[in-house]
Amino acid sequence: MHTGGFAKWTRRFEDERERRRAQGDPDWRRSATLHPAVWASIQRFQVGEDGDGANLVGKADEAGDGDYAQAVRLFVAEEQNHARLLARLLAAGGIPTLAGHWSDTVFVRLRRLMGLRMELLVLMIAEVVALRYYRALRDGTDDSLTSDVAGRILRDEQRHVPFHCERLHASLAELPRAMRRPVMALWQLLLLAVSLVVAVDHGSALRRLAIGRLRFVADVVGSSGAVVSAVLVPRPDAWTSAPGHGCRPVVHGARPR
């Protein structure tokens, strides 16, 4: 498949990599103090961010677009950096990382079932959920180190969603036109199911972050319409960069294994 146009994404990822280098890490000398439920939630998200991305990179290589494959490698590096940042945040609070979690295992197995299209559809669910979670983590705590780390990750996730939307548009274009909307409708149903599971699993933490289960689910599901529109009728530059809006389009333009 000729996907084309992904050289710009490679440049964007490279520009962000240089910006992070110039910015440097958060000040890890600060301690972090959070409720135990929030720490437990961060532990589980840290597991989801971790991984070498070999399966996704292999499928990207098979797609036959060198620019896209390079952009995927840079995306994977950003996800690995998220895992590192969360691990350092946990260490700042004296909290260990987890070796694994059932939810991460389920996501990884689902993503490996089929080809790149299925991989990205499942990955996009994790990314859209992550947008709302990291916004809650950034805004819902008085701990400055936690807000700093969550804000950095959120900034990256706000670029990841349109990146995957653009590639999914190319992938769904291979399907008959009549199948494309039903595929995305099923994706929205799966997103709803996953957001409900996350809301239950992380409910105590969400309450501490001043959002609550129902609002979390409503916000995640509410953002899905913009994602579907971007996949079916791509406008990859029509995305807000304002913190907290994630994948909401404007007029001017979770983790890989």
Helices and strands as residue ranges (DSSP letters): H 7-23, H 36-49, H 54-62, H 66-92, H 102-111, H 116-139, H 144-172, H 177-201, H 203-208, H 213-222, H 224-232
